[in-house]
Amino acid sequence: MPNVLDHPIHLPAPDGFDHAIERAVRDLQSAAKLIQKDSDDLVSGAAASLHDAAVSLAAQVQRKSAEVAHGAEDEVRAHPLAAAAAVAVAAAALAGLVAASLSHAPARPVIAKPKA
């Protein structure tokens, strides 16, 4: 069986998160090949690279969520009546869910299984 670590890994162009993931993969490959030599240092280096990737991913998510929030705000300002209608529908759906949970009704229909 061929060794998976011997084959090159093709990752997207490095840009923060991708670069950090690529570094983490390289560190993990090195750790797998040289597990008896300085394994503690290599694994901690891989962990640090994964930490960097997580920090970079969190920053990307924060930027994207800010973009989405601004886009939603612009849509609400552009279409206030549609936004009000959407809020009313969501409120009615929430009220229905609360009423269903208070009456102990099942949230979804129970399908009886045929008897054998």
C-alpha positions as CSV (number, residue, x, y, z in Angstrom):
1,M,0.0,0.0,0.0
2,P,1.5,3.4,-1.0
3,N,2.4,5.9,1.7
4,V,0.0,8.8,1.6
5,L,2.6,11.2,2.9
6,D,4.9,10.5,0.0
7,H,2.5,12.1,-2.5
8,P,2.4,15.9,-2.9
9,I,-0.6,17.7,-1.5
10,H,-2.0,20.4,-3.7
11,L,-3.5,23.3,-1.8
12,P,-5.0,26.6,-3.0
13,A,-2.8,29.6,-3.4
14,P,-1.6,30.8,0.0
15,D,-3.5,33.8,1.5
16,G,-3.5,33.7,5.3
17,F,-5.6,30.7,6.2
18,D,-4.6,28.6,3.2
19,H,-0.9,29.4,3.9
20,A,-1.3,28.5,7.6
21,I,-3.0,25.2,6.7
22,E,-0.3,24.4,4.1
23,R,2.4,25.0,6.8
24,A,0.5,22.8,9.2
25,V,0.3,20.0,6.7
26,R,4.1,20.3,6.0
27,D,4.8,20.2,9.7
28,L,2.6,17.2,10.2
29,Q,4.3,15.4,7.3
30,S,7.7,16.1,8.8
31,A,6.5,14.9,12.2
32,A,5.3,11.7,10.6
33,K,8.6,11.0,8.8
34,L,10.8,12.0,11.7
35,I,8.7,10.9,14.7
36,Q,11.7,9.6,16.6
37,K,13.7,12.8,16.1
38,D,12.5,15.9,17.9
39,S,8.9,14.7,17.8
40,D,7.9,17.0,20.6
41,D,9.2,20.1,18.7
42,L,7.6,19.1,15.4
43,V,4.2,18.3,16.9
44,S,4.2,21.6,18.8
45,G,5.2,23.4,15.6
46,A,2.3,21.7,13.9
47,A,0.0,22.7,16.7
48,A,1.2,26.3,16.5
49,S,0.6,26.2,12.7
50,L,-3.0,24.9,13.3
51,H,-3.5,27.7,15.9
52,D,-2.4,30.3,13.3
53,A,-4.8,28.8,10.8
54,A,-7.6,28.9,13.3
55,V,-6.8,32.6,14.1
56,S,-6.7,33.4,10.4
57,L,-10.0,31.6,9.8
58,A,-11.6,33.5,12.6
59,A,-10.5,36.8,11.1
60,Q,-11.9,35.8,7.7
61,V,-15.2,34.7,9.2
62,Q,-15.4,38.0,11.1
63,R,-14.8,40.0,7.9
64,K,-17.4,37.9,6.0
65,S,-20.0,38.2,8.7
66,A,-19.5,42.0,8.8
67,E,-20.0,42.1,5.0
68,V,-23.2,40.0,5.3
69,A,-24.5,42.2,8.1
70,H,-23.9,45.4,6.1
71,G,-25.5,43.8,3.0
72,A,-28.6,42.9,5.1
73,E,-28.7,46.4,6.5
74,D,-28.6,47.9,3.0
75,E,-31.4,45.5,1.9
76,V,-33.6,46.5,4.9
77,R,-33.1,50.2,4.1
78,A,-33.8,49.6,0.5
79,H,-37.0,47.5,1.1
80,P,-38.4,48.4,4.5
81,L,-41.9,47.0,3.8
82,A,-40.5,43.6,2.7
83,A,-38.2,43.5,5.7
84,A,-41.2,44.3,8.1
85,A,-43.2,41.5,6.4
86,A,-40.3,39.0,6.8
87,V,-40.0,40.0,10.5
88,A,-43.8,39.4,10.9
89,V,-43.6,36.0,9.3
90,A,-40.6,35.0,11.4
91,A,-42.4,36.2,14.6
92,A,-45.5,34.2,13.6
93,A,-43.4,31.1,13.0
94,L,-41.7,31.6,16.4
95,A,-45.1,32.0,18.1
96,G,-46.2,28.7,16.4
97,L,-43.2,26.9,17.7
98,V,-43.6,28.2,21.2
99,A,-47.3,27.2,21.2
100,A,-46.5,23.8,19.9
101,S,-43.8,23.2,22.5
102,L,-46.1,24.4,25.3
103,S,-48.9,22.1,24.3
104,H,-46.4,19.2,24.1
105,A,-47.4,18.6,20.6
106,P,-44.7,16.8,18.5
107,A,-42.7,19.2,16.4
108,R,-43.0,17.0,13.4
109,P,-45.6,14.4,12.5
110,V,-45.0,10.9,13.8
111,I,-45.3,8.3,11.1
112,A,-46.6,5.0,12.4
113,K,-44.6,2.0,11.2
114,P,-46.7,-0.8,9.6
115,K,-47.1,-3.8,11.9
116,A,-45.5,-7.0,10.7
